[in-house]
Amino acid sequence: MEGDHCNLFMLGIMTESQKKLLLKGTKKILIVDDTHSITQYKNMRLLNILTSDENIKGWPVAQLMSNSMTSDVVETFFKALKMKIEEEGDTLTINSVITDDDPALINGINRAMQVTIPHILCQWHLDKNLKKNLQSKCEGSQYDEIYTDLKTIIQSVSIEEGDALINGFLKKYESAAKEFVQYMCTHYFERKEKWALCHRKFLGHGNINTTVHVESFHNRLKKVYFNRIRNKRMDDLLDILLTVEKDDYASRARATLLGSTSKLSQPHNDGLLLPDDAIEMVMDDLWTIKSRNEEHHVQKLVAYCVQDLGQGGSSAPPKKAQDKPPIIPDDSDEDFSSDEDELVKSTFIEDCKRALLDDANRMKVSHPHATELLNKYGRMDDLADVNKVFKALHYLKQHSTHYSHIVLPPDPTNLLDGLDQNIQYEEQDKSLEEDDLNDNNVEHVDENGEAMLTQVSEESEHSEYGSILRS
């Protein structure tokens, strides 16, 4: 490095246990980010490298303390990691890397590894940056429409469709939002392989689309180990990082012996109590959750939960939530806490709603919100296979009174039989009195006054529940 770095300080650490995790995790993806406010020294930063294990849980595998975080510094650190690993007879090969949009990180890694490693951007940071520039470069009346079009591009299902959507976006807004179009052309459209999800289909990155693991580690470090008090000394910081690794090693050993499902039940039950309007979809697999005065961000890592949450193979929802369609959680058991500007992961997701939209798609539901829902979530065929839908319906039948009367076939392959029948659905106005209901249609309204759709049945004029979709 040049003379500008004559006062450079660098201290990197990696234990033997972390090295084994690193070599295993690089087959999928490295999650890389740095943080500040870790010592009394203003410019001191901490670079963290994490991998994700088979349970979608993130672990720190190497760390660098330095008063500079340029691409030269990152390059030197990764060269040292590579050399150390090769000295012990192993080979460091990185399948992919995810970061925020700091080019110093990926540029330094590429130079150290002497190859161009597939690099993807964190979807949460991408969404945050797009919203910020939309607000500053577009008129307020254009915000929602442009933002929706951008999300459609990001979630395009194929490279060909993505390219066509970008061309359509440019034609649509080249005059109406000239400044923002120029910004997108300069910063994003020329490197769409970093942020468009269609370019990640065959990357083998373990479905890691955000830097949530490393952000959560920063939060845990500062809140639990620093107690929200800025550390004063470098030797204390080193001691704390080694203590974290010792605790993580013990946690992994305990999970190996006892399993890792003990923390799932409470977050799952807490998630059932959330009102629907507290959840806003940001991306196809990313949600914003409003809780009290805080805002959390939730990423879907797996399609449905396969963990045993309690006795008998599943956990029953709390009594207050039994009259609501339950939310199926994912199978990650990591603890997360909230903090300013931190991307926080929780362990509950709302997967069943989107899967059940196939009713609206296949049966052409006569419903005022059906088109809006389908445009927002798309066909179920693109979201889940029939086995996943069958598992979700089986869970709902056991744990929700809304679905307790549905009849499921013994085999999921027969689930779609009869869906091409011309079954009619209608939603009655909530203000209608019971006597005004049509004889061939039944309306159900929950305690909060939300209308639900109920399948018309010739067998029972007032069948309690059929196939239901919340409006």
GULUMDO-823706 format. One record per residue (C-alpha): x, z, y negated; residue in three letters. Coordinates in steps of 0.001 Angstrom, whole numbers, padded with zeros to 6 digits, always signed. Layout:
N
XZYALA/...
***
This chain:
471
+000000+000000+000000MET/+001047-000634-003580GLU/+002380+001792-006192GLY/-001132+002590-007450ASP/-001452+004774-004365HIS/+001681+006883-004929CYS/-000537+009966-005352ASN/-002760+009073-002427LEU/-003851+011812-000019PHE/-005145+010939+003449MET/-005931+013181+006421LEU/-007718+011759+009466GLY/-008936+013666+012515ILE/-010223+012672+015964MET/-010344+014971+018990THR/-009947+013847+022589GLU/-013691+014308+023160SER/-014460+012250+020076GLN/-012125+009485+021253LYS/-014121+009129+024480LYS/-017371+008898+022506LEU/-015792+006351+020151LEU/-014679+004052+022970LEU/-018135+004242+024532LYS/-020038+003862+021257GLY/-018103+000832+020012THR/-019757-001198+022757LYS/-022909-001020+020606LYS/-022254-000123+016960ILE/-020243+002065+014601LEU/-022179+003824+011814ILE/-019860+004267+008818VAL/-020386+005958+005452ASP/-018626+008388+003108ASP/-019795+011332+001000THR/-018581+013404-001954HIS/-018897+017007-003226SER/-016970+018417-000292ILE/-014173+020251-002160THR/-013293+021444-005653GLN/-011311+018233-006158TYR/-013396+015689-008049LYS/-012201+012521-006298ASN/-011995+013897-002764MET/-014268+012069-000330ARG/-015057+012346+003361LEU/-015432+009202+005482LEU/-017434+009700+008683ASN/-017662+007398+011673ILE/-020546+008012+014074LEU/-021779+006452+017292THR/-025152+006677+019010SER/-025424+007861+022603ASP/-027888+006893+025342GLU/-030446+009317+023871ASN/-030265+007626+020432ILE/-028481+010679+019042LYS/-025617+010307+016591GLY/-022227+012003+016976TRP/-019236+011987+014599PRO/-016228+010447+016379VAL/-013604+010262+013598ALA/-013261+011471+010010GLN/-011011+010794+007025LEU/-010449+013025+003996MET/-008980+011121+001045SER/-008942+011064-002755ASN/-009564+007304-002638SER/-011893+005174-000536MET/-010723+001607-001198THR/-010537-001106+001443SER/-006771-000452+001716ASP/-007416+003197+002579VAL/-010074+002297+005154VAL/-007746-000326+006639GLU/-004911+002210+006999THR/-007224+004721+008685PHE/-008578+002227+011233PHE/-005074+000936+011953LYS/-004040+004511+012737ALA/-007061+004959+015036LEU/-006325+001683+016796LYS/-002629+002510+017252MET/-003373+006005+018605LYS/-005892+004674+021115ILE/-003559+001892+022280GLU/-000692+004377+022687GLU/-002819+006188+025268GLU/-003535+003003+027210GLY/-007018+002169+025884ASP/-008263-000691+023719THR/-010412-000339+020601LEU/-012950-003181+020486THR/-015858-002910+018018ILE/-019092-004784+018789ASN/-020713-004281+015358SER/-020700-002066+012269VAL/-023533-000832+010024ILE/-022926+000474+006491THR/-024612+000605+003133ASP/-023638-002273+000828ASP/-020123-001038+000007ASP/-017800-003990+000821PRO/-014694-001768+000899ALA/-015751-000318+004250LEU/-016255-003522+006245ILE/-013374-005358+004539ASN/-010951-002583+005482GLY/-012228-002445+009065ILE/-011948-006217+009510ASN/-008357-006289+008237ARG/-007359-003397+010484ALA/-008931-004965+013582MET/-007728-008480+012614GLN/-011110-009972+013512VAL/-014399-010515+011690THR/-016716-007890+013156ILE/-020512-008465+012984PRO/-021674-006369+010031HIS/-025261-005376+009228ILE/-026718-003530+006250LEU/-028783-000361+006398CYS/-032463-001297+006039GLN/-033271+001821+004037TRP/-030535+001195+001467HIS/-031580-002463+001339LEU/-035203-001552+000632ASP/-034177+000954-002033LYS/-031950-001600-003781ASN/-034578-004355-003684LEU/-037190-002058-005234LYS/-034778-001010-007986LYS/-033965-004594-008965ASN/-037585-005710-008679LEU/-038535-003094-011246GLN/-035794-004176-013667SER/-035935-007952-013225LYS/-039645-008715-012707CYS/-042880-008128-014518GLU/-044945-005243-013227GLY/-047774-007522-012119SER/-045381-009443-009831GLN/-043890-006435-008064TYR/-046284-006028-005112ASP/-046494-009724-004272GLU/-042741-010354-004408ILE/-041972-007175-002478TYR/-044427-008164+000267THR/-042869-011631+000512ASP/-039391-010106+000785LEU/-040491-007814+003616LYS/-041914-010836+005421THR/-038532-012566+005163ILE/-036655-009484+006355ILE/-038919-009143+009396GLN/-039002-012841+010318SER/-039085-013318+014089VAL/-036651-016240+014290SER/-033773-017698+012284ILE/-035699-020920+011731GLU/-038717-019032+010390GLU/-036473-016904+008175GLY/-034822-019971+006627ASP/-038230-021565+006020ALA/-039518-018381+004380LEU/-036479-018200+002086ILE/-037011-021806+000992ASN/-040667-021073+000341GLY/-039734-017959-001642PHE/-037342-019937-003852LEU/-039943-022615-004594LYS/-042637-020029-005297LYS/-040670-017860-007728TYR/-037914-020083-009173GLU/-039856-020301-012436SER/-042122-017244-012304ALA/-039314-014753-011554ALA/-036154-016636-012455LYS/-033893-013637-013056GLU/-034771-011973-009763PHE/-034389-015237-007812VAL/-030904-015662-009269GLN/-030076-012099-008229TYR/-031271-012712-004646MET/-029327-015986-004407CYS/-026151-014304-005637THR/-026301-011118-003604HIS/-028453-011697-000506TYR/-029591-015189+000432PHE/-026021-016371+001069GLU/-025440-013583+003612ARG/-028824-013279+005291LYS/-027190-012535+008662GLU/-026400-009041+007339LYS/-029967-008000+006513TRP/-032540-010326+008161ALA/-033668-008701+011407LEU/-033920-012024+013255CYS/-030114-012263+013181HIS/-029835-008957+015099ARG/-031888-009889+018149LYS/-028907-010529+020410PHE/-026346-008345+018650LEU/-026534-005527+021199GLY/-026448-002891+018448HIS/-028718-000395+020192GLY/-031575-000989+017729ASN/-029665+000933+015031ILE/-030922-000526+011743ASN/-030191+002304+009300THR/-027344+004718+008595THR/-029738+007563+009304VAL/-027368+009296+011720HIS/-024489+009574+009275VAL/-026779+010535+006383GLU/-028237+013280+008545SER/-024738+014491+009431PHE/-023852+014713+005726HIS/-027006+016721+005149ASN/-026270+019063+008074ARG/-022685+019552+006947LEU/-023617+020495+003384LYS/-026736+022516+004142LYS/-025854+024341+007361VAL/-022082+024642+007242TYR/-021474+024644+003464PHE/-024715+026523+002718ASN/-025187+024187-000272ARG/-022070+025651-001915ILE/-019242+023250-002690ARG/-016221+024126-000566ASN/-013082+025098-002538LYS/-010143+024421-000241ARG/-008996+021494+001884MET/-007909+023729+004762ASP/-011379+025292+004826ASP/-012932+021821+004995LEU/-010701+020917+007931LEU/-011642+024140+009698ASP/-015348+023460+009150ILE/-015093+019910+010521LEU/-013369+021196+013657LEU/-016063+023882+013982THR/-018757+021204+013775VAL/-017035+019245+016528GLU/-016790+022384+018686LYS/-020511+023022+018182ASP/-021351+019387+018956ASP/-019237+019461+022106TYR/-021111+022567+023266ALA/-024435+020933+022423SER/-023596+017861+024501ARG/-022477+020024+027417ALA/-025654+022115+027228ARG/-027837+018996+027109ALA/-026070+017639+030178THR/-026823+020806+032131LEU/-030305+021679+030872LEU/-031747+018460+029485GLY/-032533+017769+025850SER/-036319+017966+025494THR/-036757+021542+024263SER/-036946+020643+020552LYS/-039419+017794+020874LEU/-042734+019602+021152SER/-042886+021235+017700GLN/-041975+018132+015641PRO/-044467+016182+017741HIS/-047254+018683+017074ASN/-046364+018889+013370ASP/-046601+015116+013162GLY/-050138+015152+014516LEU/-051270+017158+011495LEU/-050135+014570+008941LEU/-052961+012703+007162PRO/-052933+008911+007439ASP/-052451+008408+003704ASP/-049159+010331+003840ALA/-047551+007480+005783ILE/-046395+004264+004098GLU/-044825+001426+006063MET/-041556+000203+004497VAL/-040272-002117+007209MET/-041439-003081+010665ASP/-039699+000000+012094ASP/-039276+002190+009003LEU/-041808+004477+007304TRP/-041940+006740+004257THR/-043554+010119+004962ILE/-044806+012286+002091LYS/-044732+015977+002912SER/-045538+018515+000203ARG/-043220+017694-002696ASN/-040661+015904-000550GLU/-040306+012384+000803GLU/-038819+011626+004208HIS/-037873+008359+005855HIS/-038616+007757+009518VAL/-037087+005046+011680GLN/-038523+003973+015031LYS/-035717+004017+017590LEU/-037742+003579+020790VAL/-041199+002142+021396ALA/-042766+005161+023119TYR/-041897+008624+024387CYS/-040801+009030+027982VAL/-039833+012701+027753GLN/-041584+015593+029469ASP/-042824+017632+026501LEU/-044443+020469+028409GLY/-046060+021580+031626GLN/-047738+018874+033619GLY/-045679+016041+032138GLY/-046970+015866+028575SER/-047753+018058+025620SER/-051324+018523+024470ALA/-051963+018208+020734PRO/-052769+021365+018763PRO/-056458+022242+018542LYS/-056799+021208+014903LYS/-055575+017732+015686ALA/-057465+017004+018913GLN/-060159+014999+017172ASP/-057640+012554+015735LYS/-055936+009760+017671PRO/-052529+011322+018478PRO/-049233+009848+017410ILE/-046772+009042+020175ILE/-043320+010480+019323PRO/-039987+008890+020186ASP/-037505+010553+022517ASP/-034857+011731+020068SER/-034409+015497+019747ASP/-032030+015708+016787GLU/-032596+018227+014014ASP/-032877+016824+010520PHE/-033363+018419+007107SER/-034408+016951+003759SER/-032198+016559+000672ASP/-032042+014463-002506GLU/-031186+010834-001814ASP/-030679+011545+001901GLU/-032270+009367+004566LEU/-033885+011894+006932VAL/-035130+011185+010428LYS/-038006+012979+012125SER/-039245+012744+015715THR/-042735+011356+015331PHE/-043960+007768+014875ILE/-047313+006049+014594GLU/-047050+003414+017288ASP/-050482+003338+018908CYS/-052345+002074+015819LYS/-050361-001140+015671ARG/-050571-001680+019422ALA/-054372-001333+019368LEU/-054678-003994+016657LEU/-054745-006482+019509ASP/-058503-005738+019630ASP/-058840-007188+016148ALA/-056623-010137+016961ASN/-058166-011167+020257ARG/-061808-010345+019561MET/-061982-011644+015980LYS/-063445-008413+014696VAL/-065978-008741+011912SER/-064339-006104+009749HIS/-063476-006210+006020PRO/-059942-004866+006596HIS/-059092-006810+009761ALA/-057272-009641+007977THR/-055305-007197+005852GLU/-054268-005195+008915LEU/-053271-008249+010894LEU/-051240-009648+008003ASN/-049491-006306+007628LYS/-048734-005568+011266TYR/-048938-008942+013010GLY/-050030-009684+016581ARG/-049640-007040+019201MET/-047903-009630+021387ASP/-044908-009397+019044ASP/-044881-005584+019085LEU/-045364-004344+022636ALA/-045843-005590+026171ASP/-048881-004794+028260VAL/-047114-001947+030099ASN/-046443-000123+026825LYS/-050035-000583+025678VAL/-051314+000676+029036PHE/-049109+003779+028768LYS/-050311+004448+025199ALA/-053987+004085+026163LEU/-053503+006359+029156HIS/-051994+009008+026857TYR/-054849+008666+024339LEU/-057466+008944+027075LYS/-055972+012264+028202GLN/-055428+013846+024784HIS/-058041+012472+022361SER/-061793+012821+022506THR/-062053+009440+020757HIS/-060610+007731+023836TYR/-061762+010052+026607SER/-064548+007674+027720HIS/-062559+004461+027940ILE/-062158+002987+031424VAL/-058672+001797+032347LEU/-057806-000403+035327PRO/-055455+001056+037954PRO/-052830-001564+037148ASP/-051624-002585+033639PRO/-051620-006249+034685THR/-055447-006122+034679ASN/-055655-004549+031232LEU/-056352-007812+029414LEU/-059118-008954+031784ASP/-062333-009660+029916GLY/-060835-009516+026421LEU/-061884-013110+025744ASP/-065544-012093+025857GLN/-067369-012446+022588ASN/-067642-008695+021871ILE/-068976-007940+018425GLN/-067967-005136+016091TYR/-069425-004118+012792GLU/-068709-001415+010245GLU/-071702+000112+008526GLN/-071533+001323+004955ASP/-070884+005074+004907LYS/-073766+005567+002469SER/-076346+004283+004962LEU/-078658+006833+006436GLU/-078876+007165+010214GLU/-082367+005648+010237ASP/-081025+002468+008604ASP/-078585+001691+011427LEU/-079153-001501+013319ASN/-080457-000949+016828ASP/-077633-003037+018307ASN/-074823-001291+016465ASN/-073554+002271+016363VAL/-071495+003852+013627GLU/-069335+006937+013924HIS/-067977+008784+010937VAL/-065361+011505+011299ASP/-065223+014788+009382GLU/-063365+013179+006489ASN/-065969+010460+006077GLY/-063795+007707+007533GLU/-065770+004979+009244ALA/-064790+003922+012739MET/-065625+000848+014768LEU/-067456+001303+018048THR/-067950-001312+020710GLN/-071542-002555+021038VAL/-072827-001628+024464SER/-075962-002853+026169GLU/-075912+000149+028503GLU/-076231+002791+025832SER/-077796+002352+022414GLU/-075818+005295+021087HIS/-072668+005272+023246SER/-070477+008090+021933GLU/-067192+006180+021832TYR/-066026+002772+022912GLY/-063026+000831+021678SER/-062238+002341+018265ILE/-060151+001143+015353LEU/-059817+003192+012161ARG/-060794+001415+009020SER/
***
